């Protein structure tokens, strides 16, 4: 009984915390932290001029602490770092991401982008129920979904299928180089998905969107 | 207005100054000329809600492009560089289909049931005078 009463003395914390939802109204615009945002008016087209005017009038969301005006910031890289981050340790995740750059010699930035591009699936599978039975139907994917799947596969592959004693940055650099050359487990996984989609191409008409 | 049929007849003269619809309804409910046409169980008043429409089942989009792409894959052992043309065609088709679906959803001159419900929640029909 004491235990049941004790929980009433704890400070109240919300049982639901907003992880993916944005509390902002759609009226708010996104912040643009880049230094090149200030372009002289003569070079802008009328639509862009309108957009600039709108930005001076409309309310703007608060910028995240990870937004920088530096030219080295890459939105794809930031997304990947966020996905790799565990328990909120952004410093650790960023450190892991910057280390393979020393291993990869020529233009690590474009290597990273090309590797992820090679890992992106073109067609995905969706589960559709028809006549009491669920079928795996080949389905076109949105760009966001494709990028997310590529990054997710890369991270899971690096975490699970490597030798226990290798560091994450080593595993990442190996996988990125392999994906850049269209080899390796991540690209194999992409090809497996394509194969399954090709095998199930008869069910393509079960889609209604 | 939660008024039963019998009371409606008494209010008939008051509603005369109102709309033509009220008169017609009153006539349908009246027992003056034989049995009444309407015998309402619930009150004859609109709800502050619109019924949501059933989603019309469309068809699968871009199936031909997908099948072409898959044929190319089968021939070339899933090599994306060789099949790049089919891939780009597929992407354009998908984008067009997405734009079409988005455009179709919002227009056609009608409010969506969700939008109508939000508006009605903000500006409901007055059922009784406060």
Interface residues (C-beta under 8 A of the other chain):
Chain A: X122 X123 X138 X140 X142 X191 X194 X195 X197 X198 X201 X204 X205 X206 X207 X208 X209
Chain B: X57 X58 X59 X60 X61 X62 X63 X66 X67 X69 X70 X73 X74 X78 X80 X87 X90 X94 X98 X101
